[in-house]
C-alpha cells in the first residue's frame, strides 16, 4: 500500500484505486480498470494522483473527474502545496522532451 499524509487527512492506493481518509471516514476517489497511484495530499486535504488515461498518464485532482496536465503528454509524479498549486513531470513520447 502506497500513501501520503497531510494535516487534513491521509490518502493511499489499494490495488489500483486511490482512497482518502478525512479524519472521520474513508472515501474512494477512483473506481476504474486502470492503474492509479503516486497520490499526494496537502495540509488542506486536497489530493492529486497520476492515473492511466487509456493512451497516456494523466494527473487528477481530488474529485477524479478534474484532469490537469498536458494532453498527448504522459504526466507523472504530481506534488501539491498548501496553496493548491500542483507540479508534475511531463514526458512527450513523440519528441522525448521532458518538462516540469
N, C-alpha and C positions, 0 to 999 in steps of 0.2 A: 504494500500500500504506500503510495506516494502522497505527501501532503505538505501544507503550508499553514502557518498560524499567524493571526494578527490580533490586535486588541479587541476586535469586534467579532471574532469567531475563528473557525478552523475550516479549511477545505481539504479534500483529499480525492484521490482516484481509487476506485474499487472496481476491478475488472477493467472495462473500457469506459466507465462513466465517472462524472465529476459530482461530488457531493459537498454540501456546505452545512455546518452547524452554527447557528446564530446565538448559541448560549442557552437556548430553550429546546429547540428541536432540529432534526435533520431535514434537509431539503435536497432533492435530487435535481441538479442543474442540467444534466444531459440525459437523453434517452434515445440512443440511435445505434446503428450497427457498426459505426466507425470508432476508431481509437480516439479518445480524448485524454489529454494529460498535461503535465507541466503547469498545473493550476497554481496560481499565486493569489494571495489575499492581502489587501492593505488594512490599515488600522481602522478604516471606516466600514469594513465588512464587504467591500467590493471585490469581486473575483474575476480574474481573467485566466484563460487557458488556451492551449492550442489543440486543434482537432482536425482530423482528415475531412476535407470537404468533397471528396469524390474524385478530384483531379489534382488537388494541391492542399497544403496545410494552411489553415486559417486560424486567426485569433478571434476568440469570442469573449464577450463582456457580460458578466453576471446572468442575464436572462437567457442566454443561449441563442437567442434569435438576433442579437446585435453582433454582426461580424465586422471587425476592423482589420485593417491590413490592406495590402495592395492585391487586386485581382491578378490572376495569372502569375503570381509570385508565391512561392512557398514561404510561409511566415512561421517562425519558431521562437520558443523561449520567451514568452511575454513576462514583463515586470510591471507592477503598478505602484505608484506612490500615493501618499495621503492626499494629494491634490487631484486624484483620479487621472493623472497623466500616465499613459501606457507607452512603453518602448518595447520593441521586439527586433529580432533578426530576420531579415528577408533575403531569400536567395532566388534569383532569376535563373531558372534552369536553361533558358534559351541562350543567355549571354554569359552566364557564370558569375554575374555581378552579385556581390554581397552588400547589403545595406543595413543600416540601423535606423 
